[in-house]
Amino acid sequence: MTDDDYAEHGAAFLEFGFDDGPMFVIAVDRLGTVAFEEWADQDYRRELVPPRKRHEVPEEEALRLWNWLADGEIDRLRSQPWD
């Protein structure tokens, strides 16, 4: 990918949520930065807490975090050592 491609599509993300909220998101960028977000609704209008991040996360760890999100293990994600 070119730098312009990365600028437009800088991260891959996974969402987990419910029709009436809340919505949880984990985004991973190509440099290994992982962001964990919590939203009150699926329209991303009201943030529940500021995004939590980790940097230089190995690919295997990022995949594990995504799997936990896909399985709805929100408390497990919250307990991680975010920066």
Biotite code that builds the C-alpha atoms (Angstrom):
import biotite.structure as struc

atoms = struc.array([
    struc.Atom([0.000, 0.000, 0.000], chain_id="A", res_id=1, res_name="MET", atom_name="CA", element="C"),
    struc.Atom([1.102, 3.549, -0.602], chain_id="A", res_id=2, res_name="THR", atom_name="CA", element="C"),
    struc.Atom([1.346, 6.214, 2.110], chain_id="A", res_id=3, res_name="ASP", atom_name="CA", element="C"),
    struc.Atom([-1.828, 7.769, 0.677], chain_id="A", res_id=4, res_name="ASP", atom_name="CA", element="C"),
    struc.Atom([-3.625, 4.433, 1.065], chain_id="A", res_id=5, res_name="ASP", atom_name="CA", element="C"),
    struc.Atom([-2.517, 4.223, 4.677], chain_id="A", res_id=6, res_name="TYR", atom_name="CA", element="C"),
    struc.Atom([-3.649, 7.803, 5.297], chain_id="A", res_id=7, res_name="ALA", atom_name="CA", element="C"),
    struc.Atom([-7.149, 6.966, 4.047], chain_id="A", res_id=8, res_name="GLU", atom_name="CA", element="C"),
    struc.Atom([-7.355, 3.481, 5.568], chain_id="A", res_id=9, res_name="HIS", atom_name="CA", element="C"),
    struc.Atom([-4.993, 3.754, 8.488], chain_id="A", res_id=10, res_name="GLY", atom_name="CA", element="C"),
    struc.Atom([-6.492, 1.111, 10.740], chain_id="A", res_id=11, res_name="ALA", atom_name="CA", element="C"),
    struc.Atom([-8.584, -2.017, 10.749], chain_id="A", res_id=12, res_name="ALA", atom_name="CA", element="C"),
    struc.Atom([-11.295, -2.229, 13.361], chain_id="A", res_id=13, res_name="PHE", atom_name="CA", element="C"),
    struc.Atom([-13.787, -4.600, 14.903], chain_id="A", res_id=14, res_name="LEU", atom_name="CA", element="C"),
    struc.Atom([-17.046, -3.525, 16.527], chain_id="A", res_id=15, res_name="GLU", atom_name="CA", element="C"),
    struc.Atom([-19.168, -5.347, 19.104], chain_id="A", res_id=16, res_name="PHE", atom_name="CA", element="C"),
    struc.Atom([-22.429, -3.906, 20.319], chain_id="A", res_id=17, res_name="GLY", atom_name="CA", element="C"),
    struc.Atom([-26.145, -4.012, 20.751], chain_id="A", res_id=18, res_name="PHE", atom_name="CA", element="C"),
    struc.Atom([-29.018, -2.309, 18.932], chain_id="A", res_id=19, res_name="ASP", atom_name="CA", element="C"),
    struc.Atom([-29.741, -0.077, 21.925], chain_id="A", res_id=20, res_name="ASP", atom_name="CA", element="C"),
    struc.Atom([-26.055, 0.322, 22.846], chain_id="A", res_id=21, res_name="GLY", atom_name="CA", element="C"),
    struc.Atom([-23.411, 0.161, 24.076], chain_id="A", res_id=22, res_name="PRO", atom_name="CA", element="C"),
    struc.Atom([-20.847, -0.212, 21.277], chain_id="A", res_id=23, res_name="MET", atom_name="CA", element="C"),
    struc.Atom([-17.261, -1.381, 21.747], chain_id="A", res_id=24, res_name="PHE", atom_name="CA", element="C"),
    struc.Atom([-14.525, -0.925, 19.153], chain_id="A", res_id=25, res_name="VAL", atom_name="CA", element="C"),
    struc.Atom([-10.935, -2.095, 18.834], chain_id="A", res_id=26, res_name="ILE", atom_name="CA", element="C"),
    struc.Atom([-8.876, -0.459, 16.083], chain_id="A", res_id=27, res_name="ALA", atom_name="CA", element="C"),
    struc.Atom([-5.388, -1.622, 15.109], chain_id="A", res_id=28, res_name="VAL", atom_name="CA", element="C"),
    struc.Atom([-3.074, 0.400, 12.888], chain_id="A", res_id=29, res_name="ASP", atom_name="CA", element="C"),
    struc.Atom([-0.091, -0.775, 10.870], chain_id="A", res_id=30, res_name="ARG", atom_name="CA", element="C"),
    struc.Atom([2.368, 0.450, 13.518], chain_id="A", res_id=31, res_name="LEU", atom_name="CA", element="C"),
    struc.Atom([0.817, -1.776, 16.176], chain_id="A", res_id=32, res_name="GLY", atom_name="CA", element="C"),
    struc.Atom([-1.190, 0.859, 18.006], chain_id="A", res_id=33, res_name="THR", atom_name="CA", element="C"),
    struc.Atom([-4.382, -0.619, 19.435], chain_id="A", res_id=34, res_name="VAL", atom_name="CA", element="C"),
    struc.Atom([-7.242, 1.616, 20.563], chain_id="A", res_id=35, res_name="ALA", atom_name="CA", element="C"),
    struc.Atom([-10.156, 0.357, 22.669], chain_id="A", res_id=36, res_name="PHE", atom_name="CA", element="C"),
    struc.Atom([-13.262, 2.566, 22.595], chain_id="A", res_id=37, res_name="GLU", atom_name="CA", element="C"),
    struc.Atom([-16.590, 2.423, 24.423], chain_id="A", res_id=38, res_name="GLU", atom_name="CA", element="C"),
    struc.Atom([-19.638, 4.250, 23.085], chain_id="A", res_id=39, res_name="TRP", atom_name="CA", element="C"),
    struc.Atom([-23.151, 4.639, 24.459], chain_id="A", res_id=40, res_name="ALA", atom_name="CA", element="C"),
    struc.Atom([-24.730, 3.961, 21.066], chain_id="A", res_id=41, res_name="ASP", atom_name="CA", element="C"),
    struc.Atom([-23.972, 2.556, 17.639], chain_id="A", res_id=42, res_name="GLN", atom_name="CA", element="C"),
    struc.Atom([-23.927, 6.032, 16.089], chain_id="A", res_id=43, res_name="ASP", atom_name="CA", element="C"),
    struc.Atom([-20.779, 7.039, 18.020], chain_id="A", res_id=44, res_name="TYR", atom_name="CA", element="C"),
    struc.Atom([-22.530, 10.103, 19.438], chain_id="A", res_id=45, res_name="ARG", atom_name="CA", element="C"),
    struc.Atom([-21.672, 9.730, 23.121], chain_id="A", res_id=46, res_name="ARG", atom_name="CA", element="C"),
    struc.Atom([-18.345, 8.389, 24.274], chain_id="A", res_id=47, res_name="GLU", atom_name="CA", element="C"),
    struc.Atom([-18.576, 6.461, 27.551], chain_id="A", res_id=48, res_name="LEU", atom_name="CA", element="C"),
    struc.Atom([-14.864, 6.739, 28.426], chain_id="A", res_id=49, res_name="VAL", atom_name="CA", element="C"),
    struc.Atom([-11.860, 8.206, 26.622], chain_id="A", res_id=50, res_name="PRO", atom_name="CA", element="C"),
    struc.Atom([-10.196, 5.749, 24.224], chain_id="A", res_id=51, res_name="PRO", atom_name="CA", element="C"),
    struc.Atom([-7.550, 3.556, 25.800], chain_id="A", res_id=52, res_name="ARG", atom_name="CA", element="C"),
    struc.Atom([-4.439, 2.708, 23.778], chain_id="A", res_id=53, res_name="LYS", atom_name="CA", element="C"),
    struc.Atom([-1.435, 0.443, 23.661], chain_id="A", res_id=54, res_name="ARG", atom_name="CA", element="C"),
    struc.Atom([1.533, 0.940, 21.378], chain_id="A", res_id=55, res_name="HIS", atom_name="CA", element="C"),
    struc.Atom([3.798, -1.490, 19.539], chain_id="A", res_id=56, res_name="GLU", atom_name="CA", element="C"),
    struc.Atom([1.420, -4.377, 20.147], chain_id="A", res_id=57, res_name="VAL", atom_name="CA", element="C"),
    struc.Atom([2.535, -7.574, 18.395], chain_id="A", res_id=58, res_name="PRO", atom_name="CA", element="C"),
    struc.Atom([0.158, -8.887, 15.741], chain_id="A", res_id=59, res_name="GLU", atom_name="CA", element="C"),
    struc.Atom([-0.676, -11.990, 17.803], chain_id="A", res_id=60, res_name="GLU", atom_name="CA", element="C"),
    struc.Atom([-1.670, -9.866, 20.803], chain_id="A", res_id=61, res_name="GLU", atom_name="CA", element="C"),
    struc.Atom([-3.833, -7.576, 18.666], chain_id="A", res_id=62, res_name="ALA", atom_name="CA", element="C"),
    struc.Atom([-5.598, -10.631, 17.260], chain_id="A", res_id=63, res_name="LEU", atom_name="CA", element="C"),
    struc.Atom([-6.181, -11.953, 20.791], chain_id="A", res_id=64, res_name="ARG", atom_name="CA", element="C"),
    struc.Atom([-7.778, -8.628, 21.785], chain_id="A", res_id=65, res_name="LEU", atom_name="CA", element="C"),
    struc.Atom([-10.008, -8.774, 18.700], chain_id="A", res_id=66, res_name="TRP", atom_name="CA", element="C"),
    struc.Atom([-11.029, -12.331, 19.557], chain_id="A", res_id=67, res_name="ASN", atom_name="CA", element="C"),
    struc.Atom([-11.961, -11.274, 23.077], chain_id="A", res_id=68, res_name="TRP", atom_name="CA", element="C"),
    struc.Atom([-14.074, -8.475, 21.637], chain_id="A", res_id=69, res_name="LEU", atom_name="CA", element="C"),
    struc.Atom([-15.747, -10.833, 19.168], chain_id="A", res_id=70, res_name="ALA", atom_name="CA", element="C"),
    struc.Atom([-16.566, -13.132, 22.106], chain_id="A", res_id=71, res_name="ASP", atom_name="CA", element="C"),
    struc.Atom([-18.010, -10.199, 24.095], chain_id="A", res_id=72, res_name="GLY", atom_name="CA", element="C"),
    struc.Atom([-15.345, -10.403, 26.804], chain_id="A", res_id=73, res_name="GLU", atom_name="CA", element="C"),
    struc.Atom([-15.553, -6.688, 27.616], chain_id="A", res_id=74, res_name="ILE", atom_name="CA", element="C"),
    struc.Atom([-14.437, -6.976, 31.251], chain_id="A", res_id=75, res_name="ASP", atom_name="CA", element="C"),
    struc.Atom([-11.365, -8.873, 30.121], chain_id="A", res_id=76, res_name="ARG", atom_name="CA", element="C"),
    struc.Atom([-10.538, -6.073, 27.682], chain_id="A", res_id=77, res_name="LEU", atom_name="CA", element="C"),
    struc.Atom([-11.096, -3.408, 30.326], chain_id="A", res_id=78, res_name="ARG", atom_name="CA", element="C"),
    struc.Atom([-8.649, -5.160, 32.646], chain_id="A", res_id=79, res_name="SER", atom_name="CA", element="C"),
    struc.Atom([-5.775, -5.022, 30.150], chain_id="A", res_id=80, res_name="GLN", atom_name="CA", element="C"),
    struc.Atom([-2.760, -2.758, 30.819], chain_id="A", res_id=81, res_name="PRO", atom_name="CA", element="C"),
    struc.Atom([-3.731, 0.165, 28.581], chain_id="A", res_id=82, res_name="TRP", atom_name="CA", element="C"),
    struc.Atom([-1.249, 3.060, 28.329], chain_id="A", res_id=83, res_name="ASP", atom_name="CA", element="C"),
])
